[in-house]
Amino acid sequence: MLNITIRRKARQFSTLVKHSALTRRTGVTRKAVLASPGQLGLTFIGHSGFFVQIGGTNVIVDPNFARWLFVLKRLRRPGLRIADLPQIDAVLVTHAHFDHLHRPSLRAIARASARRGRRPIIIVPQHVRDLVFDLGFEEVVELPWWQTFNLNGMEVTATPANHWGARVIRDIHRGFGGFVLSAGKHSIYHSGDTAYFNGFHEIGRRLHPQVALLPIGAYDPPSFRAVHTSPEDAVQAFRDLGARWMVPMHYGTFKLSHEPMHEPVERLRADAKLHGVAERVCVLEEGVTKFF
């Protein structure tokens, strides 16, 4: 039975690799539009990566600029180039998985920012410091769930998730989760990878995020929903949070699962319409900056 399972998983993975290799890379790289004072600016880099401008602070969350994720080709170009970014104050990483904690991207961001005059800090979950301490950041901050770090008047609060944090198979001690960034009248929540769980209610009750960045891909086969939200799960999470806007992520960039690449957004829009929240769902194109 074990051998049958291994062969089946090997065939499934081979299908993903073949799809990645044969699919043409698409997408356009742009320059982010910089926010004016008092604006919350959000630019989708791709996958789960975003450039966030909030309270006069420039933040990047889960940056991955890789052309290949091991043997999986990137199918959508990054929306931004590191060379075109302004001075970055902080980089946030939600967990240690390779599609979220990409060491070459992190090192390149730290170096580019240092050349502009100041190295950024990096904020990670507990027990992730050893993966990022040598990449050139000014400071490494480890945040447990519900702890808050203040940076120039912007508060970063670590939030729970229903996922796991191991970098490799056995290092299951590592933390994982999401973040809420708050400054003045603006707040934005990046969930990291997560399955649906009751914690969305508590995050909304405690932190009241205005904008929710929620994952909608990697749900097929159905067993993947133990650690990832489907589009319908993400709509329910959005409703639980009580946020004003939802922005989807974790789809379309890497072929990590077996649903068609176009399906997550289609299902998201259909379910959002069913629940009367379609006008509050913002599907961002890579590199396009939206202001809230």
C-alpha positions as CSV (number, residue, x, y, z in Angstrom):
1,M,0.0,0.0,0.0
2,L,2.8,2.4,0.9
3,N,4.5,1.8,-2.5
4,I,1.2,2.4,-4.3
5,T,0.8,5.7,-2.5
6,I,4.4,6.8,-3.2
7,R,3.9,6.0,-6.9
8,R,0.6,7.9,-7.1
9,K,2.2,11.0,-5.4
10,A,5.2,10.8,-7.8
11,R,2.8,10.7,-10.8
12,Q,0.9,13.7,-9.4
13,F,4.1,15.7,-8.9
14,S,5.4,14.8,-12.3
15,T,2.2,16.2,-13.8
16,L,2.8,19.5,-12.0
17,V,6.4,19.7,-13.2
18,K,5.3,18.9,-16.8
19,H,2.6,21.6,-16.7
20,S,5.1,24.2,-15.4
21,A,7.7,23.3,-18.1
22,L,5.3,23.5,-21.0
23,T,3.3,26.6,-19.9
24,R,4.5,29.9,-21.3
25,R,5.4,32.5,-18.6
26,T,3.1,35.6,-18.8
27,G,2.5,38.8,-16.9
28,V,4.0,42.3,-17.0
29,T,6.5,43.9,-14.6
30,R,5.7,47.5,-13.7
31,K,6.8,50.3,-11.3
32,A,4.8,50.7,-8.2
33,V,3.1,54.1,-7.7
34,L,4.1,55.7,-4.5
35,A,1.5,56.6,-1.9
36,S,0.7,60.1,-0.8
37,P,0.6,60.9,3.0
38,G,-2.5,59.3,4.5
39,Q,-2.9,56.7,1.8
40,L,-2.7,52.9,2.1
41,G,-1.1,51.6,-1.0
42,L,-1.0,47.9,-2.0
43,T,0.9,46.4,-4.9
44,F,0.7,42.6,-5.7
45,I,4.1,41.2,-6.5
46,G,2.8,37.7,-7.2
47,H,1.9,34.5,-5.3
48,S,1.7,35.7,-1.7
49,G,4.0,38.7,-2.1
50,F,2.9,42.3,-1.6
51,F,4.5,45.7,-1.4
52,V,2.5,47.7,1.3
53,Q,2.7,51.4,1.9
54,I,1.1,52.3,5.2
55,G,1.6,55.2,7.6
56,G,4.6,56.4,5.7
57,T,6.3,53.0,6.1
58,N,7.3,50.7,3.2
59,V,6.8,47.0,3.9
60,I,7.2,43.9,1.8
61,V,5.4,40.7,2.8
62,D,6.5,37.2,1.6
63,P,8.6,38.3,-1.3
64,N,9.5,35.7,-3.9
65,F,11.1,36.9,-7.1
66,A,12.3,33.4,-8.2
67,R,12.0,32.3,-11.8
68,W,11.9,28.7,-10.6
69,L,10.8,27.1,-7.4
70,F,13.1,24.1,-7.6
71,V,11.7,22.3,-10.7
72,L,8.4,24.4,-10.9
73,K,8.7,27.3,-13.3
74,R,7.2,30.6,-12.3
75,L,4.2,31.1,-14.6
76,R,3.5,34.8,-13.9
77,R,6.3,37.4,-13.9
78,P,6.8,39.4,-10.7
79,G,4.8,42.6,-10.8
80,L,7.8,44.6,-9.5
81,R,11.5,44.6,-9.8
82,I,13.6,44.8,-6.7
83,A,15.7,47.5,-8.3
84,D,12.6,49.7,-8.7
85,L,11.5,49.5,-5.1
86,P,11.9,52.6,-2.8
87,Q,13.6,52.4,0.5
88,I,12.1,49.4,2.4
89,D,11.7,49.7,6.1
90,A,10.6,46.2,7.0
91,V,10.2,42.7,5.4
92,L,7.6,40.3,6.9
93,V,7.8,36.5,6.3
94,T,4.8,34.5,7.4
95,H,6.4,31.1,7.5
96,A,9.4,29.1,6.4
97,H,8.1,27.3,3.4
98,F,10.2,27.8,0.3
99,D,7.5,29.7,-1.7
100,H,7.2,32.2,1.1
101,L,10.7,32.4,2.6
102,H,12.9,32.7,-0.5
103,R,16.4,33.5,0.8
104,P,17.8,34.9,-2.5
105,S,14.9,37.4,-2.8
106,L,15.3,38.4,0.8
107,R,19.1,38.9,0.4
108,A,18.5,41.0,-2.7
109,I,16.0,43.2,-1.0
110,A,18.3,43.8,2.0
111,R,21.2,44.7,-0.3
112,A,19.2,47.0,-2.5
113,S,17.9,48.8,0.5
114,A,21.3,49.1,2.1
115,R,22.6,50.7,-1.1
116,R,20.0,53.4,-0.7
117,G,21.3,54.1,2.8
118,R,19.5,52.0,5.3
119,R,19.0,48.3,5.8
120,P,15.5,47.1,6.6
121,I,14.5,44.9,9.6
122,I,12.9,41.5,9.0
123,I,10.0,40.2,11.1
124,V,9.4,36.4,11.2
125,P,7.5,33.9,13.4
126,Q,9.2,32.2,16.3
127,H,12.1,29.8,15.6
128,V,12.7,31.2,12.1
129,R,15.6,33.5,12.9
130,D,18.3,31.0,11.9
131,L,17.0,31.0,8.3
132,V,17.3,34.8,7.8
133,F,19.9,36.2,10.3
134,D,22.7,36.1,7.7
135,L,20.9,37.9,4.8
136,G,21.9,41.4,5.6
137,F,19.0,42.8,7.6
138,E,19.4,45.4,10.3
139,E,17.5,43.4,12.9
140,V,15.6,40.1,13.1
141,V,12.4,40.3,15.1
142,E,10.6,37.0,16.0
143,L,7.0,37.5,16.9
144,P,4.8,34.9,18.6
145,W,1.0,35.0,18.0
146,W,-0.7,38.2,19.3
147,Q,2.5,40.0,20.1
148,T,2.9,43.5,18.6
149,F,6.1,45.2,17.3
150,N,6.1,49.0,16.7
151,L,8.1,50.5,13.9
152,N,7.9,54.2,13.3
153,G,4.3,54.3,14.6
154,M,3.2,51.3,12.5
155,E,2.2,48.3,14.6
156,V,2.8,44.8,13.3
157,T,0.8,42.1,15.2
158,A,1.4,38.4,14.6
159,T,-1.8,36.4,14.1
160,P,-2.6,32.6,14.3
161,A,-3.2,30.4,11.3
162,N,-4.1,26.8,10.5
163,H,-1.0,25.6,8.7
164,W,2.5,24.4,9.6
165,G,5.9,26.0,9.5
166,A,8.5,23.3,8.8
167,R,11.3,24.3,6.3
168,V,12.1,20.6,5.7
169,I,10.3,17.5,6.8
170,R,11.5,17.2,10.4
171,D,11.9,20.8,11.6
172,I,8.3,21.0,12.8
173,H,9.3,23.4,15.7
174,R,9.1,26.4,13.5
175,G,6.4,29.0,13.9
176,F,3.9,30.2,11.3
177,G,1.0,32.6,11.0
178,G,0.0,36.0,9.6
179,F,0.3,39.7,10.4
180,V,-1.9,42.7,10.8
181,L,-0.3,46.0,10.0
182,S,-1.9,49.1,11.5
183,A,-1.1,52.8,11.3
184,G,-3.6,55.7,11.8
185,K,-6.9,54.9,10.3
186,H,-5.5,52.1,8.1
187,S,-5.0,48.4,8.8
188,I,-4.2,45.4,6.6
189,Y,-4.2,41.7,7.3
190,H,-2.0,39.1,5.5
191,S,-3.1,35.7,6.6
192,G,-0.1,33.7,5.3
193,D,-1.0,30.2,4.3
194,T,-3.9,28.8,6.2
195,A,-6.9,26.5,6.1
196,Y,-10.2,27.9,7.3
197,F,-10.5,28.0,11.1
198,N,-12.4,29.8,13.8
199,G,-9.4,32.1,14.4
200,F,-10.6,34.5,11.7
201,H,-13.4,35.6,14.0
202,E,-11.0,36.4,16.8
203,I,-8.6,38.2,14.5
204,G,-11.4,40.4,13.3
205,R,-12.7,41.0,16.8
206,R,-9.3,41.9,18.2
207,L,-7.6,43.8,15.4
208,H,-10.4,45.0,13.0
209,P,-8.4,44.9,9.7
210,Q,-9.7,47.1,6.9
211,V,-8.2,45.0,4.1
212,A,-7.8,41.2,4.1
213,L,-5.2,39.4,1.9
214,L,-6.4,35.8,1.8
215,P,-5.2,32.7,-0.1
216,I,-7.5,31.0,-2.6
217,G,-5.3,28.4,-4.3
218,A,-3.8,24.9,-3.7
219,Y,-7.0,23.2,-2.7
220,D,-7.0,20.2,-5.1
221,P,-6.7,17.4,-4.1
222,P,-9.3,17.9,-1.3
223,S,-6.9,16.8,1.3
224,F,-5.0,20.0,0.7
225,R,-7.8,21.9,2.4
226,A,-6.5,20.7,5.7
227,V,-3.8,23.5,5.3
228,H,-5.1,25.7,2.5
229,T,-8.3,27.7,2.0
230,S,-10.4,27.1,-1.1
231,P,-12.0,30.2,-2.7
232,E,-15.2,29.5,-0.8
233,D,-13.3,29.1,2.4
234,A,-11.6,32.4,1.8
235,V,-15.0,34.2,1.3
236,Q,-16.2,32.8,4.6
237,A,-13.0,33.9,6.3
238,F,-13.5,37.4,4.8
239,R,-17.0,37.5,6.2
240,D,-15.8,36.3,9.6
241,L,-13.1,39.0,9.8
242,G,-15.6,41.8,9.1
243,A,-13.0,43.5,6.8
244,R,-14.0,46.1,4.2
245,W,-12.0,44.7,1.3
246,M,-10.6,41.3,0.3
247,V,-7.6,40.8,-2.0
248,P,-6.9,37.2,-3.1
249,M,-3.4,35.7,-3.2
250,H,-1.6,32.4,-3.4
251,Y,-2.8,31.5,-6.9
252,G,-1.7,31.8,-10.5
253,T,2.1,32.1,-10.0
254,F,3.3,28.5,-9.3
255,K,1.5,25.3,-10.2
256,L,1.4,23.9,-6.7
257,S,-1.7,21.8,-6.9
258,H,-4.1,20.3,-9.5
259,E,-6.9,22.8,-9.9
260,P,-6.8,24.7,-13.3
261,M,-4.8,27.9,-13.0
262,H,-7.8,30.0,-13.9
263,E,-10.3,28.3,-11.5
264,P,-9.5,29.9,-8.1
265,V,-10.5,33.5,-9.2
266,E,-13.5,32.2,-11.1
267,R,-14.8,30.4,-8.0
268,L,-13.9,33.3,-5.8
269,R,-16.0,35.7,-7.9
270,A,-18.9,33.3,-8.1
271,D,-19.0,32.7,-4.3
272,A,-18.5,36.4,-3.5
273,K,-21.5,37.2,-5.7
274,L,-23.6,34.5,-4.0
275,H,-22.9,36.1,-0.6
276,G,-23.4,39.7,-1.7
277,V,-19.7,40.8,-1.3
278,A,-18.6,40.8,-4.9
279,E,-18.1,44.6,-5.0
280,R,-15.7,44.3,-2.0
281,V,-13.4,41.7,-3.6
282,C,-10.4,43.3,-5.4
283,V,-8.5,41.0,-7.7
284,L,-5.2,42.8,-8.3
285,E,-3.0,42.4,-11.4
286,E,0.7,42.0,-10.6
287,G,2.5,45.4,-10.4
288,V,-0.7,47.5,-10.3
289,T,-0.9,49.7,-7.1
290,K,-4.3,50.1,-5.5
291,F,-5.0,52.8,-2.9
292,F,-7.4,52.4,-0.1
